[in-house]
Amino acid sequence: MSDLGVIDRANIFINSKDRSETDDTFYNFNVKLNSNIDCLNCQADEELYMYPSRISLINDFYNIGTQNNTFTLGFTGIDLTTITIPEGYYGAYNFIDALTTAMNNGISIIFATTGFDPNTITFSMTYNPDNNEYSLVIESTDTLDLTTNTPYMVFGDNSPANMMGLNNSSTTNYIATSPAFCGVNSTKPVNFIYQPEINLKCNILRGNYENTNTAVEPTQTLMLINQNAPKNGTIVFENPNKLYRTLVASNFGSIGFQFVDNDGRDVLFQSNTLICLTFEKIKKQGKENEELATLKKIQQTQELGLLQKYMEQQRKTDYEKIKLADYKKTRKPDIKYY
């Protein structure tokens, strides 16, 4: 990206811990700016652009949070309840403990007033690392008939279904092999990563393409980070080539940031994020400058056409010279008779 036309530049360093007192998260916050920063104050003939220079954050975000930690457990003909998994970062094995506790609590709620002893109806699960799948089982040692009162789970659009190897936006029925035993297996490999890419949104952007003037809604994407750091490792984005350089809205006193995944769900960071934004002030192009730029482009096009025509003629001339030289080498000498 050329520095042509830049008349002022400023780097603004932001730490999410300095967010507004009304914000309580590291992934959705506002930061007030010093109104005396000259670069941020534009005259009528000036424009302000911004791009992220460097961002540093820790890969400590939860993969189960309030946006995806619930689903419904029910027993046909009896009742249903909401199952809630505590927020946190889960892998294949500690998820078993959390889900087993949540499911058995839910079973106790469903059967508390039915005449069945909740302690005789239990949930358990096992993990097979060879195929990365779960087996979920519900058993009854009471007179409850699981072939009639079959358990089922209902998952919404955002739920922990993928972490069980099941599908969001669907109902999964347990298969009863006897009145006392039923189960269900993962239909696909379990997946505990739901944010392979992190989108940083910012509310002061005017457009996601350079030289646009169309106002946009807040939470436009400022940049996208490919998340490939190990757990609790540091994710660093450095931007020497001015990627994501964008026109900025005028007259702002604070900046709002939001980290979301590809589905628009919050990426639940648990620690500070460090952001360096570079602001560049440039002079607006007037009508005269635009006309000169257009004439220059036409001239360049004409010059390119003449150059191509010259090169074609030159190649043709060179070819004829080579052809004549080859002929002189191979032709037989003239025979003279005396």
C-alpha positions in Angstrom: 0.0 0.0 0.0 1.5 3.3 -1.1 2.0 6.2 1.4 1.1 8.7 -1.4 -1.3 11.3 0.0 -0.8 10.6 3.7 -0.5 13.8 5.5 -0.6 12.5 9.1 -0.4 9.1 10.8 -1.0 7.9 14.4 -0.7 4.5 16.1 -3.3 3.9 18.8 -2.6 1.2 21.3 -5.6 -0.4 22.9 -5.9 -2.9 25.8 -9.2 -4.6 26.4 -8.7 -4.2 30.2 -9.1 -0.4 29.7 -12.7 -0.9 28.4 -15.6 1.1 29.5 -16.8 0.5 33.0 -20.1 -0.7 31.7 -18.5 -3.5 29.7 -17.6 -6.7 31.5 -16.1 -8.9 28.8 -12.8 -9.1 26.9 -14.5 -10.0 23.6 -17.2 -7.3 23.3 -16.1 -3.9 24.6 -15.8 -0.2 24.1 -12.7 2.0 24.6 -12.8 5.8 24.9 -10.2 7.8 22.9 -8.3 11.0 23.6 -10.2 13.7 21.6 -7.0 15.7 21.3 -5.2 13.3 18.9 -4.7 15.5 15.9 -4.7 12.7 13.4 -8.2 11.7 14.3 -9.7 15.2 13.6 -10.3 15.8 9.9 -11.0 18.9 8.0 -13.6 19.1 5.3 -11.1 18.2 2.6 -9.5 15.3 4.5 -10.4 11.6 5.1 -9.3 9.2 7.8 -8.3 5.5 7.1 -7.5 2.8 9.6 -6.0 -0.7 9.6 -4.9 -3.1 12.3 -1.1 -3.1 12.7 -0.8 -5.7 15.4 -3.1 -7.8 17.5 -2.1 -10.1 20.3 -4.4 -12.4 22.2 -4.4 -15.6 24.2 -6.0 -18.8 23.0 -8.0 -19.2 26.2 -11.5 -18.8 24.9 -14.3 -21.2 26.0 -15.7 -23.5 23.4 -18.9 -23.9 25.5 -20.6 -20.7 26.7 -24.0 -19.2 27.3 -24.7 -19.2 23.5 -24.3 -22.9 22.9 -24.5 -24.8 26.3 -28.2 -25.8 26.4 -30.4 -28.4 24.8 -33.6 -30.3 25.7 -33.9 -33.8 27.2 -37.3 -35.5 27.2 -39.0 -38.9 27.8 -41.9 -39.6 25.5 -45.2 -39.5 27.3 -43.6 -38.1 30.6 -41.9 -34.7 30.5 -38.9 -32.8 29.3 -36.4 -30.3 30.7 -33.5 -28.1 29.6 -30.0 -29.4 30.1 -27.3 -26.8 30.7 -23.6 -27.6 30.6 -21.4 -25.2 32.6 -19.3 -22.7 30.6 -15.7 -23.7 30.0 -13.2 -25.2 27.6 -13.9 -28.9 27.0 -12.1 -31.8 25.4 -13.3 -35.3 24.7 -12.8 -36.6 28.3 -13.7 -33.7 30.7 -16.9 -33.2 28.6 -18.0 -36.7 29.7 -18.0 -35.6 33.3 -19.9 -32.4 32.7 -22.5 -33.9 30.4 -23.1 -36.9 32.7 -23.7 -34.7 35.7 -26.0 -32.4 33.7 -28.0 -35.3 32.2 -28.5 -37.1 35.5 -29.6 -33.8 37.1 -32.1 -33.4 34.3 -33.4 -36.9 34.7 -34.0 -36.2 38.4 -36.0 -33.1 37.5 -38.2 -35.0 35.0 -39.0 -37.9 37.3 -39.2 -36.0 40.6 -43.1 -36.1 40.6 -43.8 -39.2 38.4 -43.7 -41.9 41.0 -40.5 -43.4 39.6 -37.3 -43.2 41.6 -35.0 -40.9 39.7 -32.0 -42.8 41.1 -33.0 -45.9 39.2 -32.8 -44.1 35.8 -29.3 -43.2 35.0 -27.3 -41.7 32.1 -23.7 -42.7 31.2 -21.4 -42.3 28.2 -18.1 -43.6 26.8 -15.6 -42.2 24.3 -13.9 -44.2 21.6 -10.7 -42.4 20.6 -10.2 -44.7 17.5 -13.1 -43.2 15.7 -13.6 -40.0 17.8 -17.2 -40.9 18.7 -19.4 -41.1 21.8 -21.8 -43.8 23.0 -24.6 -42.4 25.2 -26.7 -44.7 27.3 -29.8 -44.4 29.5 -30.7 -47.4 31.8 -33.7 -48.1 34.1 -33.8 -50.5 37.0 -37.3 -49.5 37.9 -40.6 -50.4 36.1 -40.1 -47.6 33.6 -40.3 -49.1 30.0 -37.8 -47.3 27.8 -39.3 -48.8 24.7 -42.5 -46.8 25.4 -41.1 -43.8 27.3 -38.2 -43.4 24.9 -35.7 -40.6 25.7 -34.9 -38.0 23.1 -32.7 -34.9 22.8 -33.6 -31.7 20.9 -30.8 -29.4 19.7 -31.3 -25.8 18.6 -29.3 -23.8 16.0 -26.5 -23.2 18.5 -26.0 -26.1 20.9 -23.3 -28.6 22.1 -24.5 -31.1 19.5 -21.3 -31.0 17.4 -19.3 -31.8 20.6 -21.4 -35.0 21.0 -20.9 -35.9 17.3 -24.6 -35.0 16.6 -26.3 -32.3 14.5 -27.6 -28.9 15.5 -31.2 -28.1 14.6 -32.3 -31.7 15.0 -33.9 -34.2 17.3 -32.0 -37.4 18.3 -34.0 -40.4 19.6 -32.5 -43.0 21.8 -32.9 -46.6 20.5 -34.3 -49.0 23.0 -32.9 -52.6 22.8 -35.0 -53.6 25.9 -37.4 -52.0 28.4 -34.4 -51.3 30.6 -31.7 -50.2 28.1 -31.5 -47.6 25.3 -28.7 -45.7 23.7 -27.4 -43.6 20.8 -24.0 -43.2 19.2 -22.4 -40.3 17.5 -23.3 -40.0 13.9 -20.1 -38.1 13.0 -16.7 -37.4 14.7 -17.0 -35.1 17.8 -15.8 -31.6 17.2 -14.7 -29.3 20.1 -13.5 -26.4 17.9 -16.2 -24.1 16.6 -14.1 -21.0 15.8 -11.4 -21.9 13.3 -11.4 -18.2 12.3 -11.9 -15.2 14.5 -13.6 -12.1 13.1 -12.7 -8.8 14.8 -15.6 -6.4 14.3 -15.4 -2.6 14.8 -18.1 0.0 14.9 -16.4 3.0 13.3 -15.8 1.6 9.8 -17.4 3.3 6.9 -16.8 0.5 4.4 -14.8 -2.7 3.9 -13.2 -1.5 0.7 -10.8 1.3 0.2 -12.2 4.6 -1.2 -15.8 3.9 -0.4 -18.1 6.4 1.3 -21.2 4.3 2.0 -22.1 4.3 5.7 -22.4 0.8 7.1 -23.9 -0.7 10.3 -21.7 -1.0 13.3 -19.9 -4.3 13.9 -18.3 -4.4 10.4 -15.4 -6.9 10.1 -12.1 -5.1 10.7 -10.0 -8.2 10.1 -10.1 -12.0 10.2 -7.6 -14.2 12.1 -6.8 -17.8 11.4 -6.7 -19.4 14.8 -4.0 -22.0 14.9 -2.2 -21.4 18.2 -2.1 -24.2 20.9 -4.4 -24.0 23.9 -3.3 -21.1 26.1 -0.7 -20.1 23.4 -0.5 -16.6 22.0 -2.1 -15.7 18.7 -0.3 -12.8 17.1 -1.4 -10.9 13.9 1.1 -8.5 12.3 0.1 -6.4 9.3 3.1 -4.7 7.6 1.2 -4.6 4.2 -1.8 -2.6 5.5 -4.3 -5.3 4.9 -8.0 -4.4 5.9 -7.2 -0.7 5.4 -10.7 0.9 5.6 -12.3 4.3 5.5 -13.3 5.4 9.0 -16.5 7.2 10.1 -16.0 10.8 11.3 -16.5 12.3 14.7 -16.1 9.3 17.0 -15.1 9.5 20.6 -14.8 5.8 21.3 -14.3 2.5 19.5 -16.4 -0.6 19.9 -14.8 -4.0 19.3 -16.4 -7.5 19.1 -14.8 -10.9 18.5 -17.1 -13.4 16.9 -16.8 -16.8 15.1 -18.0 -17.6 11.6 -21.5 -18.1 12.8 -21.6 -14.7 14.5 -21.3 -16.1 18.0 -19.1 -14.4 20.6 -15.6 -15.9 20.9 -15.4 -16.0 24.7 -11.9 -14.7 25.6 -11.0 -14.9 29.2 -8.0 -12.5 29.2 -6.8 -9.2 27.8 -6.5 -8.5 24.1 -3.9 -6.0 22.8 -4.7 -4.1 19.6 -2.6 -1.6 17.7 -4.6 0.5 15.2 -2.9 2.7 12.6 -4.8 5.8 11.5 -3.8 7.7 8.3 -5.2 11.0 7.3 -5.2 11.9 3.6 -6.4 14.7 1.4 -9.6 14.1 -0.5 -9.3 14.0 -4.3 -11.1 17.0 -5.9 -12.8 16.9 -9.3 -9.7 18.4 -11.0 -7.5 15.6 -9.5 -10.0 13.0 -10.6 -10.0 14.3 -14.2 -6.2 14.3 -14.2 -6.2 10.8 -12.9 -8.6 9.7 -15.7 -6.5 11.4 -18.4 -3.4 9.7 -17.0 -5.1 6.4 -17.2 -6.2 7.0 -20.8 -2.6 8.0 -21.7 -1.2 4.9 -20.1 -3.6 2.8 -22.0 -2.6 4.4 -25.3 1.0 4.1 -24.6 0.6 0.5 -23.8 -1.2 -0.1 -27.1 1.6 1.7 -29.0 4.2 -0.4 -27.2 2.4 -3.6 -28.0 2.1 -2.6 -31.7 5.9 -1.8 -31.8 6.8 -5.1 -30.2 4.7 -7.0 -32.7 6.3 -5.2 -35.6 9.8 -5.8 -34.1 9.1 -9.5 -33.6 7.9 -9.7 -37.3 11.1 -7.9 -38.5 13.3 -10.2 -36.4 11.6 -13.3 -37.7 12.1 -12.2 -41.3 15.8 -11.6 -40.6 16.2 -15.0 -39.1 14.4 -16.6 -42.0 16.6 -14.9 -44.5 19.8 -15.9 -42.7 18.7 -19.5 -42.6 18.0 -19.4 -46.3 21.4 -18.1 -47.1 23.0 -20.9 -45.1 21.2 -23.7 -46.7 20.9 -22.6 -50.4 23.2 -24.1 -53.0 25.8 -21.8 -54.6 25.1 -20.7 -58.2 26.8 -22.8 -60.9 28.6 -20.7 -63.5 29.5 -22.2 -67.0 32.5 -20.9 -68.9 
